[in-house]
Amino acid sequence: MKRVSASLVAIVALLATALLAQSTQSKGLSSSCDARSHAAIEGVWGAQIHGLPAVTLNLSYETDSLHGAILIYLSRKNPGVAETSMPGVPEPLMDPHFDAHFDGVALVFAVSHRHAHSPESLGTSPVHFRMRITAVDGAEFNGEDSPTVSLTRDKD
């Protein structure tokens, strides 16, 4: 019985290790570039929509934990006038952490909604976002009820 139990434990450990290894690698990245490594995630990331700034995300490791801030731009399109975008209020990331999904490892976090439509938004729940690294300087990014956009890391 002990022999069967030891074999079963070894098989379960092997499967768990294989699943963990598979879940920590993002598509489009080599196995040496884990999405949770400092080099893979740190930096200033940005997205544009219709050639205008849409979002800027700043990520850094400080005291061995991930920190960041997000700046979301308000897009305006009025008849007869070129579309514009204006920066909102930068907000710190709430509870940034990595979460394994069927399509790789994603950075997930929340952002306070208190400045979005003040004073109506003062009591609203935080908005949740997801960022999945797809290349060395590329990622997919989306929030609740928003389309997925491509983020590019600033190389400066």
C-alpha positions as a Markdown table, in Angstrom:
| # | Residue | x | y | z |
|---|---|---|---|---|
| 1 | Met | 0.0 | 0.0 | 0.0 |
| 2 | Lys | 2.9 | 2.4 | 0.8 |
| 3 | Arg | 4.4 | 1.7 | -2.6 |
| 4 | Val | 1.1 | 2.6 | -4.4 |
| 5 | Ser | 0.8 | 5.8 | -2.2 |
| 6 | Ala | 4.4 | 6.8 | -3.0 |
| 7 | Ser | 3.8 | 6.2 | -6.7 |
| 8 | Leu | 0.6 | 8.2 | -6.7 |
| 9 | Val | 2.2 | 11.1 | -4.9 |
| 10 | Ala | 5.1 | 11.1 | -7.4 |
| 11 | Ile | 2.6 | 11.1 | -10.3 |
| 12 | Val | 0.6 | 14.0 | -8.8 |
| 13 | Ala | 3.8 | 16.0 | -8.1 |
| 14 | Leu | 5.0 | 15.4 | -11.7 |
| 15 | Leu | 1.6 | 16.6 | -13.1 |
| 16 | Ala | 1.5 | 19.6 | -10.8 |
| 17 | Thr | 5.0 | 20.6 | -11.9 |
| 18 | Ala | 4.1 | 20.2 | -15.6 |
| 19 | Leu | 0.9 | 22.2 | -15.2 |
| 20 | Leu | 2.7 | 25.0 | -13.3 |
| 21 | Ala | 5.4 | 25.2 | -15.9 |
| 22 | Gln | 2.8 | 25.4 | -18.7 |
| 23 | Ser | 0.7 | 28.0 | -16.9 |
| 24 | Thr | 3.7 | 30.3 | -16.2 |
| 25 | Gln | 4.7 | 30.7 | -19.8 |
| 26 | Ser | 2.9 | 33.3 | -21.9 |
| 27 | Lys | 2.3 | 32.6 | -25.6 |
| 28 | Gly | 4.9 | 34.4 | -27.8 |
| 29 | Leu | 7.6 | 34.4 | -25.1 |
| 30 | Ser | 10.5 | 32.1 | -24.8 |
| 31 | Ser | 10.7 | 29.9 | -21.7 |
| 32 | Ser | 13.6 | 32.1 | -20.5 |
| 33 | Cys | 11.3 | 35.2 | -20.4 |
| 34 | Asp | 8.7 | 34.5 | -17.7 |
| 35 | Ala | 6.0 | 37.2 | -17.7 |
| 36 | Arg | 6.5 | 37.5 | -13.9 |
| 37 | Ser | 10.2 | 38.5 | -14.2 |
| 38 | His | 11.2 | 42.1 | -13.6 |
| 39 | Ala | 12.6 | 42.6 | -17.1 |
| 40 | Ala | 9.5 | 41.3 | -18.8 |
| 41 | Ile | 7.0 | 43.6 | -17.0 |
| 42 | Glu | 8.8 | 46.7 | -15.8 |
| 43 | Gly | 8.6 | 49.9 | -17.8 |
| 44 | Val | 6.2 | 52.4 | -19.3 |
| 45 | Trp | 3.6 | 50.8 | -21.5 |
| 46 | Gly | 1.2 | 52.6 | -23.8 |
| 47 | Ala | -1.7 | 52.2 | -26.2 |
| 48 | Gln | -3.2 | 54.3 | -28.9 |
| 49 | Ile | -6.7 | 54.2 | -30.4 |
| 50 | His | -7.2 | 56.0 | -33.8 |
| 51 | Gly | -3.7 | 57.4 | -33.5 |
| 52 | Leu | -4.4 | 59.1 | -30.2 |
| 53 | Pro | -3.1 | 58.2 | -26.7 |
| 54 | Ala | -5.6 | 55.9 | -24.9 |
| 55 | Val | -3.7 | 54.5 | -21.9 |
| 56 | Thr | -0.3 | 54.7 | -20.2 |
| 57 | Leu | 0.7 | 52.1 | -17.7 |
| 58 | Asn | 3.9 | 52.5 | -15.6 |
| 59 | Leu | 5.1 | 49.3 | -13.8 |
| 60 | Ser | 8.1 | 48.9 | -11.5 |
| 61 | Tyr | 9.4 | 46.6 | -8.7 |
| 62 | Glu | 10.1 | 48.4 | -5.5 |
| 63 | Thr | 11.0 | 46.6 | -2.3 |
| 64 | Asp | 10.4 | 43.2 | -4.0 |
| 65 | Ser | 6.8 | 43.9 | -5.0 |
| 66 | Leu | 5.2 | 45.2 | -8.1 |
| 67 | His | 3.8 | 48.7 | -8.1 |
| 68 | Gly | 2.4 | 50.9 | -10.8 |
| 69 | Ala | 0.0 | 53.6 | -12.0 |
| 70 | Ile | -2.3 | 54.0 | -14.9 |
| 71 | Leu | -3.4 | 57.0 | -16.9 |
| 72 | Ile | -6.5 | 56.6 | -19.0 |
| 73 | Tyr | -7.2 | 59.2 | -21.6 |
| 74 | Leu | -10.7 | 60.5 | -22.4 |
| 75 | Ser | -11.5 | 60.4 | -26.1 |
| 76 | Arg | -13.8 | 63.1 | -27.6 |
| 77 | Lys | -15.3 | 63.1 | -31.0 |
| 78 | Asn | -17.5 | 66.0 | -31.9 |
| 79 | Pro | -19.1 | 66.5 | -35.3 |
| 80 | Gly | -17.0 | 68.6 | -37.6 |
| 81 | Val | -14.0 | 68.5 | -35.3 |
| 82 | Ala | -11.0 | 66.2 | -35.2 |
| 83 | Glu | -11.1 | 63.5 | -32.5 |
| 84 | Thr | -9.0 | 64.4 | -29.4 |
| 85 | Ser | -7.9 | 62.7 | -26.3 |
| 86 | Met | -7.2 | 64.3 | -22.9 |
| 87 | Pro | -5.4 | 62.6 | -20.0 |
| 88 | Gly | -7.5 | 61.7 | -16.9 |
| 89 | Val | -6.1 | 61.5 | -13.4 |
| 90 | Pro | -3.3 | 59.0 | -12.8 |
| 91 | Glu | -4.4 | 56.3 | -10.4 |
| 92 | Pro | -2.3 | 53.8 | -8.5 |
| 93 | Leu | -2.8 | 50.1 | -9.2 |
| 94 | Met | -4.7 | 48.2 | -6.6 |
| 95 | Asp | -3.6 | 44.6 | -5.7 |
| 96 | Pro | -1.4 | 44.0 | -8.8 |
| 97 | His | -0.7 | 40.3 | -9.1 |
| 98 | Phe | -0.1 | 37.5 | -11.6 |
| 99 | Asp | -2.9 | 35.1 | -12.5 |
| 100 | Ala | -2.5 | 32.0 | -14.6 |
| 101 | His | -5.1 | 31.5 | -17.3 |
| 102 | Phe | -5.6 | 29.1 | -20.2 |
| 103 | Asp | -3.8 | 31.6 | -22.5 |
| 104 | Gly | -0.8 | 32.3 | -20.3 |
| 105 | Val | 0.1 | 34.4 | -17.3 |
| 106 | Ala | -1.7 | 37.8 | -17.0 |
| 107 | Leu | -1.1 | 40.7 | -14.7 |
| 108 | Val | -4.4 | 41.6 | -13.1 |
| 109 | Phe | -5.2 | 44.7 | -11.0 |
| 110 | Ala | -7.9 | 47.1 | -10.1 |
| 111 | Val | -8.1 | 50.8 | -10.3 |
| 112 | Ser | -10.2 | 53.2 | -8.3 |
| 113 | His | -13.0 | 54.8 | -10.3 |
| 114 | Arg | -13.4 | 57.8 | -7.9 |
| 115 | His | -12.0 | 60.4 | -10.3 |
| 116 | Ala | -13.7 | 59.1 | -13.5 |
| 117 | His | -17.0 | 60.9 | -13.2 |
| 118 | Ser | -16.8 | 62.7 | -9.8 |
| 119 | Pro | -18.9 | 63.1 | -7.7 |
| 120 | Glu | -21.1 | 60.3 | -9.1 |
| 121 | Ser | -18.3 | 57.8 | -9.1 |
| 122 | Leu | -17.1 | 58.4 | -5.6 |
| 123 | Gly | -18.9 | 55.3 | -4.2 |
| 124 | Thr | -18.4 | 53.0 | -7.2 |
| 125 | Ser | -16.4 | 49.7 | -7.1 |
| 126 | Pro | -12.9 | 49.6 | -8.6 |
| 127 | Val | -12.5 | 48.7 | -12.2 |
| 128 | His | -10.5 | 45.5 | -13.0 |
| 129 | Phe | -7.9 | 45.2 | -15.8 |
| 130 | Arg | -5.8 | 42.5 | -17.3 |
| 131 | Met | -2.5 | 42.7 | -19.1 |
| 132 | Arg | -1.0 | 39.6 | -20.9 |
| 133 | Ile | 2.5 | 39.8 | -22.2 |
| 134 | Thr | 2.7 | 38.7 | -25.9 |
| 135 | Ala | 6.2 | 39.7 | -26.9 |
| 136 | Val | 9.3 | 41.3 | -25.3 |
| 137 | Asp | 7.8 | 44.8 | -25.7 |
| 138 | Gly | 4.2 | 43.9 | -26.4 |
| 139 | Ala | 1.1 | 43.0 | -24.5 |
| 140 | Glu | -2.7 | 42.7 | -24.8 |
| 141 | Phe | -4.6 | 44.9 | -22.4 |
| 142 | Asn | -8.3 | 45.1 | -21.5 |
| 143 | Gly | -10.6 | 46.2 | -18.7 |
| 144 | Glu | -14.1 | 45.4 | -17.7 |
| 145 | Asp | -16.5 | 46.0 | -20.7 |
| 146 | Ser | -13.7 | 47.4 | -22.8 |
| 147 | Pro | -12.1 | 46.2 | -26.0 |
| 148 | Thr | -8.7 | 44.6 | -26.0 |
| 149 | Val | -5.9 | 46.9 | -27.1 |
| 150 | Ser | -2.2 | 46.3 | -27.9 |
| 151 | Leu | 0.2 | 47.8 | -25.5 |
| 152 | Thr | 3.8 | 48.6 | -26.5 |
| 153 | Arg | 6.6 | 49.2 | -24.0 |
| 154 | Asp | 8.5 | 52.5 | -24.4 |
| 155 | Lys | 12.1 | 51.7 | -25.2 |
| 156 | Asp | 13.5 | 55.0 | -23.8 |
